[in-house]
Amino acid sequence: MTIRILIADDHRVVSEGLSMFISAEKDMEVVACAPDGRAAVRVAAKLTPDIILMDHLMPGLNGIEATGIIRARLPETRVIVLSMYSDPIHVCRALQAGASGYVVKRSAGREVTQAIRTVCSGHRYLSKPLVDAVIDRYLHGGEDPLDRLSSRERQVLQMMAEGNSVADIATNLALSPKTVETYRARMMQKLAIRDLANLVRFAIQRGIAALD
């Protein structure tokens, strides 16, 4: 059986490199590449791949939020998140969103095919250094402030952190400007953050949006 794979990454060089690496495997086929989270959702719905290699940080809709949407709509499609973050908070968020695997980007070339086969066999896959840290976080608990926000609030937060205006966010998410402002006020209240600058800083620190 050929494993059908969708690659979602906003860096073309990364997508092309992964495609070449995967195409060398006789039992794997890259069926498409998507440049961002929203495109990944659309393409996944159309092609129903077996596996999605999902970049963590992408503009507009990051990989974690895209993973949650895809898994809700396509429960048979498995997602492996590729990320530059190796701390347990981000790993746990990916798993909670429905990801079956999490690979740190610096070791992706060596691990990606192993991760794909592991996930296809019905198991989870985590890059080796992550396992103990994730287990320790689960054992000792600790709230992630992002859990206080809804998926829609996190999407609005990401777009704000990326410098989009209220009007642009409203247009992209098919909301009214007043609704976007309500989301912003609600997020500040839930997170006990008083101004937009600190809200943006929080988003970047928690891996909702990239610094650049």
C-alpha positions as CSV (number, residue, x, y, z in Angstrom):
1,M,0.0,0.0,0.0
2,T,1.3,3.5,-0.9
3,I,1.1,6.1,1.9
4,R,-0.3,9.3,0.5
5,I,1.2,12.4,2.0
6,L,0.3,16.1,2.0
7,I,3.0,18.6,3.0
8,A,1.9,21.9,4.6
9,D,4.7,24.4,5.0
10,D,5.0,28.1,4.1
11,H,8.7,27.7,3.1
12,R,8.9,26.3,-0.5
13,V,12.4,25.1,0.0
14,V,11.4,23.0,3.0
15,S,8.4,21.5,1.1
16,E,10.6,20.7,-1.9
17,G,13.2,19.1,0.3
18,L,10.7,17.0,2.2
19,S,9.1,16.0,-1.1
20,M,12.4,14.8,-2.6
21,F,13.3,12.9,0.6
22,I,9.9,11.2,0.8
23,S,9.7,10.4,-2.9
24,A,12.8,8.2,-2.5
25,E,10.7,5.8,-0.5
26,K,9.0,3.2,-2.6
27,D,5.9,3.0,-0.3
28,M,5.3,6.8,-0.1
29,E,3.9,9.4,-2.4
30,V,3.5,13.2,-1.9
31,V,0.1,14.0,-3.4
32,A,0.3,17.8,-2.8
33,C,1.9,20.7,-1.0
34,A,0.0,23.5,0.8
35,P,1.6,26.9,1.6
36,D,-0.3,27.7,4.7
37,G,-2.8,26.3,7.3
38,R,-6.0,27.4,5.4
39,A,-4.8,25.8,2.2
40,A,-3.9,22.6,4.1
41,V,-7.5,22.4,5.3
42,R,-8.9,22.9,1.8
43,V,-6.5,20.5,0.1
44,A,-6.9,17.8,2.8
45,A,-10.7,17.9,2.3
46,K,-10.2,17.4,-1.4
47,L,-7.5,14.7,-1.4
48,T,-8.0,13.0,2.0
49,P,-4.3,12.0,2.4
50,D,-3.2,9.3,4.8
51,I,-0.6,11.6,6.4
52,I,-0.2,15.4,6.7
53,L,3.3,16.8,7.5
54,M,2.2,20.0,9.1
55,D,4.5,22.9,9.8
56,H,3.9,24.4,13.3
57,L,4.2,28.1,12.4
58,M,2.4,29.3,9.2
59,P,0.8,32.7,8.5
60,G,-3.0,33.2,8.8
61,L,-3.7,29.8,10.4
62,N,-1.0,28.0,12.2
63,G,-0.4,24.3,12.1
64,I,-1.9,23.5,15.5
65,E,-5.2,25.1,14.7
66,A,-5.2,23.6,11.2
67,T,-4.6,20.2,12.8
68,G,-7.6,20.6,15.0
69,I,-9.9,21.5,12.1
70,I,-8.6,18.7,9.9
71,R,-8.9,16.0,12.5
72,A,-12.5,17.0,13.3
73,R,-13.4,16.7,9.6
74,L,-11.1,13.8,8.6
75,P,-10.6,11.5,11.5
76,E,-8.9,8.9,9.3
77,T,-6.2,11.4,8.3
78,R,-3.2,11.5,10.6
79,V,-1.1,14.6,11.2
80,I,2.6,14.9,12.1
81,V,3.6,18.3,13.3
82,L,7.0,19.6,12.3
83,S,8.3,22.3,14.6
84,M,11.3,24.3,15.6
85,Y,10.0,24.2,19.2
86,S,11.0,21.4,21.4
87,D,9.5,22.4,24.7
88,P,6.7,20.2,26.1
89,I,4.0,23.0,26.1
90,H,4.0,23.0,22.3
91,V,4.2,19.3,22.0
92,C,1.2,18.8,24.3
93,R,-0.8,21.4,22.4
94,A,-0.2,19.6,19.2
95,L,-1.3,16.3,20.7
96,Q,-4.4,17.9,22.2
97,A,-5.3,19.2,18.8
98,G,-5.2,15.7,17.4
99,A,-1.7,15.3,16.0
100,S,-0.3,11.7,16.0
101,G,3.3,12.8,15.8
102,Y,5.7,15.6,16.6
103,V,9.1,15.9,15.0
104,V,11.6,18.7,15.8
105,K,12.7,20.3,12.5
106,R,16.4,20.0,13.1
107,S,16.1,16.2,13.0
108,A,13.2,16.0,10.5
109,G,15.3,14.6,7.7
110,R,16.4,11.7,9.7
111,E,13.2,11.0,11.4
112,V,10.4,11.9,9.0
113,T,10.0,8.6,7.2
114,Q,10.2,6.7,10.5
115,A,7.5,9.0,12.0
116,I,5.3,8.4,8.9
117,R,5.5,4.6,9.2
118,T,5.0,4.7,12.9
119,V,1.9,6.9,12.7
120,C,0.5,4.9,9.8
121,S,0.7,1.7,11.9
122,G,-1.6,3.3,14.5
123,H,1.0,4.5,17.0
124,R,2.1,8.0,18.1
125,Y,5.6,9.3,17.3
126,L,7.6,11.9,19.2
127,S,11.2,12.9,18.5
128,K,13.3,11.1,21.1
129,P,14.4,14.0,23.2
130,L,10.7,15.0,23.7
131,V,9.3,11.9,25.3
132,D,10.6,12.4,28.9
133,A,9.7,16.1,28.9
134,V,6.2,15.5,27.7
135,I,5.6,12.7,30.3
136,D,7.0,15.0,33.0
137,R,4.6,17.7,32.0
138,Y,1.6,15.4,32.1
139,L,2.7,14.0,35.5
140,H,3.2,17.4,37.1
141,G,0.3,19.2,35.4
142,G,0.3,22.9,35.0
143,E,-2.2,25.0,33.1
144,D,-1.5,26.3,29.6
145,P,-3.0,29.8,29.4
146,L,-3.9,29.2,25.8
147,D,-6.4,26.6,27.0
148,R,-8.5,29.5,28.2
149,L,-9.1,30.6,24.6
150,S,-11.4,29.1,22.0
151,S,-10.1,28.1,18.6
152,R,-11.6,31.2,17.0
153,E,-10.0,33.4,19.6
154,R,-6.6,31.8,18.9
155,Q,-7.1,32.4,15.2
156,V,-7.8,36.1,15.9
157,L,-4.9,36.3,18.2
158,Q,-2.5,34.9,15.6
159,M,-3.7,37.4,12.9
160,M,-3.4,40.3,15.4
161,A,0.2,39.2,16.2
162,E,1.0,39.1,12.5
163,G,0.0,42.8,12.2
164,N,-3.4,42.5,10.6
165,S,-5.9,45.3,11.2
166,V,-9.3,44.6,12.7
167,A,-10.8,45.2,9.3
168,D,-8.5,42.7,7.6
169,I,-9.2,40.1,10.3
170,A,-12.9,40.6,9.9
171,T,-12.7,40.1,6.2
172,N,-10.5,37.0,6.3
173,L,-12.6,35.3,9.0
174,A,-16.0,36.4,7.7
175,L,-16.7,38.3,10.9
176,S,-17.8,41.9,11.6
177,P,-15.2,44.3,12.9
178,K,-17.2,44.6,16.1
179,T,-17.0,40.9,16.7
180,V,-13.2,40.9,16.2
181,E,-13.0,43.7,18.8
182,T,-15.2,41.7,21.1
183,Y,-12.8,38.7,20.7
184,R,-9.8,40.9,21.5
185,A,-11.4,42.3,24.6
186,R,-12.4,38.8,25.7
187,M,-8.9,37.5,25.2
188,M,-7.4,40.3,27.2
189,Q,-9.8,39.5,30.0
190,K,-9.2,35.8,30.0
191,L,-5.4,36.2,29.9
192,A,-5.3,39.2,32.3
193,I,-3.4,41.2,29.6
194,R,-4.2,44.9,29.4
195,D,-2.8,46.1,26.1
196,L,-2.3,44.9,22.5
197,A,1.5,45.0,22.7
198,N,1.6,42.5,25.5
199,L,-1.1,40.4,23.8
200,V,1.2,40.2,20.7
201,R,4.2,39.4,22.9
202,F,2.2,36.5,24.5
203,A,1.2,35.1,21.1
204,I,4.8,35.0,20.0
205,Q,6.1,33.5,23.2
206,R,3.5,30.8,23.1
207,G,4.2,29.9,19.5
208,I,0.9,31.2,18.1
209,A,2.7,33.4,15.6
210,A,6.3,33.8,14.5
211,L,8.4,36.9,15.3
212,D,9.0,37.7,11.7
